[in-house]
Amino acid sequence: MQEHRLEKLLPERTGTTLVSEEVVHMLLAECARQSESSLTQRVEKLAREHDVTFADQSYGLLVKAYSGDPSRVSALQCTSCCAAGSGNRGDA
């Protein structure tokens, strides 16, 4: 069973580890699959701490993963709109 392995992996990915956009995308895909809002928040925080630029697909996965939390989805939409004007969606 691979359920909840992502949660065990995340604490190991802090510090000096480089996090790429591709890794974040894969992590967010798993978060969306599990519909785990708290895990999604941790992945989003990790990505932002490592200045990862969110691709449109990554924002889509964030929305899907946060679908049970309308306030988080609204916050993402605001972040996405504001960042689109600045040219860098990784800033929040």
Backbone as a printed PyTorch tensor [residue, N CA C, xyz], in Angstrom:
tensor([[[  0.8320,  -1.1910,   0.0000],
         [  0.0000,   0.0000,   0.0000],
         [  0.8760,   1.2540,   0.0000]],

        [[  0.5920,   2.1620,  -0.9030],
         [  1.3710,   3.3790,  -0.9980],
         [  0.6840,   4.5500,  -0.3180]],

        [[ -0.4830,   4.3430,   0.2550],
         [ -1.1990,   5.4200,   0.9220],
         [ -0.3430,   6.0360,   2.0220]],

        [[ -0.3700,   7.3300,   2.0990],
         [  0.2600,   8.1000,   3.1660],
         [  1.7840,   8.0350,   3.1810]],

        [[  2.4080,   7.5080,   2.1580],
         [  3.8690,   7.5390,   2.0900],
         [  4.3700,   8.9480,   1.8360]],

        [[  3.5830,   9.7280,   1.1210],
         [  3.9490,  11.1090,   0.8390],
         [  4.1100,  11.8870,   2.1330]],

        [[  3.2170,  11.6750,   3.0630],
         [  3.2850,  12.3720,   4.3450],
         [  4.5710,  12.0350,   5.0940]],

        [[  5.0530,  10.8300,   4.9720],
         [  6.2960,  10.4290,   5.6330],
         [  7.5170,  11.0140,   4.9270]],

        [[  7.3920,  11.2710,   3.6320],
         [  8.4980,  11.7980,   2.8420],
         [  8.7130,  13.2840,   3.0740]],

        [[  7.6450,  14.0470,   3.2600],
         [  7.7530,  15.5010,   3.3410],
         [  8.6890,  16.0280,   4.4170]],

        [[  8.6720,  15.5310,   5.6400],
         [  9.5960,  16.0850,   6.6360],
         [ 11.0560,  15.9570,   6.2390]],

        [[ 11.3670,  14.9790,   5.3930],
         [ 12.7420,  14.7650,   4.9450],
         [ 13.1500,  15.7380,   3.8490]],

        [[ 12.2040,  16.4700,   3.2650],
         [ 12.4650,  17.3330,   2.1190],
         [ 12.6590,  18.7950,   2.5020]],

        [[ 12.9470,  19.0720,   3.7370],
         [ 13.1660,  20.4470,   4.1520],
         [ 14.6560,  20.7200,   4.2560]],

        [[ 15.0090,  21.9170,   4.5890],
         [ 16.4190,  22.2590,   4.7400],
         [ 17.0450,  22.6500,   3.4290]],

        [[ 18.1640,  22.0340,   3.1070],
         [ 18.9230,  22.4310,   1.9280],
         [ 18.5330,  21.6780,   0.6620]],

        [[ 17.5570,  20.7930,   0.7570],
         [ 17.1300,  20.0290,  -0.4080],
         [ 16.5280,  20.9510,  -1.4590]],

        [[ 16.9480,  20.7940,  -2.7060],
         [ 16.3670,  21.5610,  -3.7990],
         [ 15.0720,  20.9000,  -4.2350]],

        [[ 14.0540,  21.7090,  -4.4300],
         [ 12.7550,  21.2060,  -4.8410],
         [ 12.4490,  21.8160,  -6.2010]],

        [[ 12.2300,  20.9690,  -7.1960],
         [ 11.9620,  21.4510,  -8.5500],
         [ 10.4590,  21.5560,  -8.7900]],

        [[ 10.1160,  22.2600,  -9.8430],
         [  8.7130,  22.3900, -10.2450],
         [  8.1120,  21.0180, -10.5520]],

        [[  8.8970,  20.1380, -11.1620],
         [  8.4130,  18.8040, -11.5080],
         [  8.0980,  17.9830, -10.2620]],

        [[  8.9510,  18.0820,  -9.2530],
         [  8.7190,  17.3580,  -8.0040],
         [  7.4640,  17.8870,  -7.3260]],

        [[  7.3220,  19.1970,  -7.2830],
         [  6.1300,  19.8020,  -6.6720],
         [  4.8800,  19.3420,  -7.4100]],

        [[  4.9440,  19.3110,  -8.7310],
         [  3.7940,  18.8700,  -9.5240],
         [  3.4010,  17.4390,  -9.1610]],

        [[  4.3890,  16.5490,  -9.0460],
         [  4.1040,  15.1580,  -8.6790],
         [  3.5210,  15.0700,  -7.2740]],

        [[  4.0720,  15.8480,  -6.3400],
         [  3.5550,  15.8470,  -4.9760],
         [  2.1150,  16.3570,  -4.9370]],

        [[  1.8360,  17.4190,  -5.6810],
         [  0.4840,  17.9670,  -5.7100],
         [ -0.5000,  17.0030,  -6.3670]],

        [[ -0.0560,  16.2720,  -7.3690],
         [ -0.9210,  15.2740,  -8.0010],
         [ -1.3300,  14.2150,  -6.9790]],

        [[ -0.3990,  13.8090,  -6.1560],
         [ -0.7140,  12.8270,  -5.1190],
         [ -1.6270,  13.4300,  -4.0570]],

        [[ -1.3980,  14.6830,  -3.6960],
         [ -2.2790,  15.3530,  -2.7360],
         [ -3.7090,  15.4160,  -3.2680]],

        [[ -3.8410,  15.7540,  -4.5420],
         [ -5.1740,  15.8300,  -5.1560],
         [ -5.8220,  14.4480,  -5.1700]],

        [[ -5.0490,  13.4360,  -5.4380],
         [ -5.5750,  12.0660,  -5.4560],
         [ -6.0820,  11.6580,  -4.0810]],

        [[ -5.3410,  12.0560,  -3.0420],
         [ -5.7100,  11.6970,  -1.6780],
         [ -6.7330,  12.6440,  -1.0650]],

        [[ -6.9670,  13.7880,  -1.7130],
         [ -7.8710,  14.8240,  -1.1730],
         [ -7.5030,  15.1570,   0.2680]],

        [[ -6.2300,  15.4390,   0.4820],
         [ -5.6950,  15.6840,   1.8160],
         [ -5.2660,  17.1450,   1.9250]],

        [[ -6.1310,  17.9770,   2.4790],
         [ -5.8950,  19.4160,   2.5350],
         [ -4.6580,  19.7810,   3.3650]],

        [[ -4.4740,  19.1520,   4.5050],
         [ -3.3290,  19.5000,   5.3590],
         [ -2.0090,  19.1250,   4.6810]],

        [[ -2.0050,  18.0210,   3.9800],
         [ -0.8120,  17.5990,   3.2490],
         [ -0.5460,  18.5520,   2.0890]],

        [[ -1.6090,  18.9780,   1.4320],
         [ -1.4770,  19.9380,   0.3340],
         [ -0.8760,  21.2450,   0.8360]],

        [[ -1.3070,  21.6960,   1.9910],
         [ -0.7560,  22.9220,   2.5740],
         [  0.7350,  22.7780,   2.8240]],

        [[  1.1600,  21.6240,   3.2820],
         [  2.5840,  21.4040,   3.5370],
         [  3.3860,  21.4190,   2.2430]],

        [[  2.8460,  20.8040,   1.1930],
         [  3.5340,  20.7910,  -0.0990],
         [  3.6000,  22.2090,  -0.6610]],

        [[  2.4890,  22.9390,  -0.5770],
         [  2.4770,  24.3180,  -1.0760],
         [  3.4900,  25.1740,  -0.3200]],

        [[  3.5230,  25.0260,   0.9860],
         [  4.4730,  25.7930,   1.7980],
         [  5.9150,  25.4500,   1.4240]],

        [[  6.1880,  24.1700,   1.2680],
         [  7.5290,  23.7240,   0.8830],
         [  7.9320,  24.3420,  -0.4560]],

        [[  7.0100,  24.3180,  -1.4120],
         [  7.3030,  24.8740,  -2.7340],
         [  7.5810,  26.3710,  -2.6440]],

        [[  6.7770,  27.0780,  -1.8930],
         [  6.9650,  28.5250,  -1.7750],
         [  8.2610,  28.8570,  -1.0290]],

        [[  8.6170,  28.0560,  -0.0430],
         [  9.8710,  28.2740,   0.6860],
         [ 11.0790,  28.0830,  -0.2280]],

        [[ 10.9210,  27.2520,  -1.2450],
         [ 12.0080,  26.9830,  -2.1890],
         [ 11.8570,  27.7810,  -3.4740]],

        [[ 10.9830,  28.7910,  -3.4500],
         [ 10.7780,  29.6910,  -4.5930],
         [ 10.4640,  28.9510,  -5.8880]],

        [[  9.6560,  27.9040,  -5.7740],
         [  9.2400,  27.1590,  -6.9560],
         [  8.1590,  27.9630,  -7.6780]],

        [[  8.3040,  28.1260,  -8.9870],
         [  7.2940,  28.7840,  -9.7970],
         [  6.2010,  27.7740, -10.1100]],

        [[  4.9700,  28.1450,  -9.8210],
         [  3.8510,  27.2470, -10.0570],
         [  3.3750,  27.3720, -11.5010]],

        [[  3.3760,  26.2630, -12.2280],
         [  2.8220,  26.2220, -13.5770],
         [  1.2980,  26.2050, -13.4730]],

        [[  0.6330,  26.4910, -14.5730],
         [ -0.8340,  26.4570, -14.5880],
         [ -1.3560,  25.1020, -14.1230]],

        [[ -0.6980,  24.0290, -14.5460],
         [ -1.1250,  22.6890, -14.1470],
         [ -0.9990,  22.4990, -12.6400]],

        [[  0.0340,  23.0710, -12.0510],
         [  0.2180,  22.9580, -10.6010],
         [ -0.8830,  23.7030,  -9.8580]],

        [[ -1.2540,  24.8810, -10.3690],
         [ -2.3780,  25.6010,  -9.7570],
         [ -3.6640,  24.7880,  -9.8810]],

        [[ -3.8500,  24.1330, -11.0060],
         [ -5.0250,  23.2820, -11.1830],
         [ -5.0530,  22.1530, -10.1600]],

        [[ -3.8930,  21.5600,  -9.9020],
         [ -3.8160,  20.4970,  -8.8930],
         [ -4.0640,  21.0340,  -7.4870]],

        [[ -3.5750,  22.2480,  -7.2200],
         [ -3.8470,  22.8620,  -5.9210],
         [ -5.3460,  23.0600,  -5.7270]],

        [[ -6.0110,  23.5680,  -6.7490],
         [ -7.4600,  23.7850,  -6.6640],
         [ -8.1780,  22.4600,  -6.4430]],

        [[ -7.7710,  21.4420,  -7.1740],
         [ -8.3920,  20.1180,  -7.0150],
         [ -8.1570,  19.5670,  -5.6090]],

        [[ -6.9320,  19.7100,  -5.1190],
         [ -6.6000,  19.1870,  -3.7870],
         [ -7.3270,  19.9470,  -2.6810]],

        [[ -7.5590,  21.2480,  -2.9070],
         [ -8.2550,  22.0780,  -1.9230],
         [ -9.7650,  22.1500,  -2.1780]],

        [[-10.2890,  21.3260,  -3.0410],
         [-11.6890,  21.4380,  -3.4410],
         [-12.6580,  21.3430,  -2.2600]],

        [[-12.2590,  20.7120,  -1.1890],
         [-13.1110,  20.6250,  -0.0090],
         [-13.0150,  21.8410,   0.8930]],

        [[-12.1580,  22.8010,   0.5380],
         [-11.9390,  23.9910,   1.3630],
         [-12.0640,  25.2460,   0.4870]],

        [[-13.3010,  25.7370,   0.3220],
         [-13.5320,  26.8790,  -0.5800],
         [-12.7050,  28.1220,  -0.2470]],

        [[-12.4030,  28.3490,   1.0140],
         [-11.6060,  29.5300,   1.3710],
         [-10.1860,  29.4240,   0.8260]],

        [[ -9.6210,  28.2190,   0.8260],
         [ -8.2700,  28.0240,   0.2730],
         [ -8.2840,  28.2030,  -1.2440]],

        [[ -9.3470,  27.7130,  -1.8890],
         [ -9.4590,  27.8670,  -3.3410],
         [ -9.5650,  29.3480,  -3.6920]],

        [[-10.3530,  30.0980,  -2.9300],
         [-10.4810,  31.5420,  -3.1720],
         [ -9.1420,  32.2430,  -2.9920]],

        [[ -8.4150,  31.8610,  -1.9550],
         [ -7.0980,  32.4610,  -1.7080],
         [ -6.1420,  32.1600,  -2.8600]],

        [[ -6.2060,  30.9460,  -3.3970],
         [ -5.3670,  30.5810,  -4.5380],
         [ -5.7180,  31.4130,  -5.7600]],

        [[ -7.0060,  31.6210,  -5.9850],
         [ -7.4240,  32.4180,  -7.1340],
         [ -6.9160,  33.8420,  -7.0130]],

        [[ -6.9630,  34.3910,  -5.8130],
         [ -6.4320,  35.7420,  -5.5940],
         [ -4.9230,  35.7700,  -5.8160]],

        [[ -4.2270,  34.7860,  -5.2970],
         [ -2.7750,  34.6930,  -5.4530],
         [ -2.4100,  34.5600,  -6.9280]],

        [[ -3.1340,  33.7190,  -7.6420],
         [ -2.8690,  33.4930,  -9.0540],
         [ -3.0870,  34.7620,  -9.8680]],

        [[ -4.1700,  35.4700,  -9.5990],
         [ -4.4610,  36.7140, -10.3360],
         [ -3.4180,  37.7870, -10.0470]],

        [[ -3.0530,  37.9500,  -8.7960],
         [ -2.0510,  38.9470,  -8.4140],
         [ -0.6880,  38.6040,  -8.9960]],

        [[ -0.3280,  37.3270,  -8.9400],
         [  0.9760,  36.8930,  -9.4410],
         [  1.0460,  37.0070, -10.9530]],

        [[ -0.0690,  36.7830, -11.6330],
         [ -0.0740,  36.8840, -13.0960],
         [  0.3160,  38.2890, -13.5280]],

        [[ -0.0890,  39.2640, -12.7550],
         [  0.2840,  40.6480, -13.0600],
         [  1.7450,  40.9290, -12.8340]],

        [[  2.3620,  40.2050, -11.8890],
         [  3.7800,  40.4250, -11.6080],
         [  4.6940,  39.5720, -12.4650]],

        [[  4.0920,  38.5370, -13.1190],
         [  4.8990,  37.6910, -13.9980],
         [  5.5220,  36.5210, -13.2940]],

        [[  5.3030,  36.3370, -11.9790],
         [  5.8760,  35.2030, -11.2690],
         [  4.8430,  34.6380, -10.3260]],

        [[  4.3260,  33.4850, -10.6470],
         [  3.2840,  32.8830,  -9.8260],
         [  3.8250,  32.2370,  -8.5600]],

        [[  5.1000,  32.1220,  -8.4050],
         [  5.6850,  31.5310,  -7.2140],
         [  5.6710,  32.4850,  -6.0350]],

        [[  5.4760,  33.7830,  -6.2810],
         [  5.4520,  34.7490,  -5.1860],
         [  4.0700,  34.8230,  -4.6090]],

        [[  3.9870,  34.8770,  -3.2830],
         [  2.6730,  35.0080,  -2.6560],
         [  2.7620,  35.9260,  -1.4770]]])
